[in-house]
Amino acid sequence: MFAIYDLLLIVSLILYDYKLVGIISGSLQSYISLVDAGGDVLTLTMFDELSDGLRLVDMNRKEAVFQKSDGKYLIINFNNQIVEKDDYAKL
């Protein structure tokens, strides 16, 4: 049986399967586009889940911010750099 730590690690690794390729921000709706190694594009809107426990919570012109079920944040930018932070302050 997986421990909670193992499940959180798996959730974090899912984001590493994608590259951020687009952010579209509008007055009513905002989207990000991610692409996987096979070239499949996945489009998410605010508060959509990439996987169970990994929800898109913010975006700006440079990055997309996901919140994990443990409350920590994963931030991905267009250079495919992913940073995990304990807290996140919207800029």
Secondary structure, 3 states (H helix, E strand, C coil): CCCHHHHHHHHHHHHCCEEEEEEEECCCCEEEEEEECCCCEEEEECCCEEECCEEEEEECCCEEEEEECCCCEEEEECCCCEEEECCCCCC
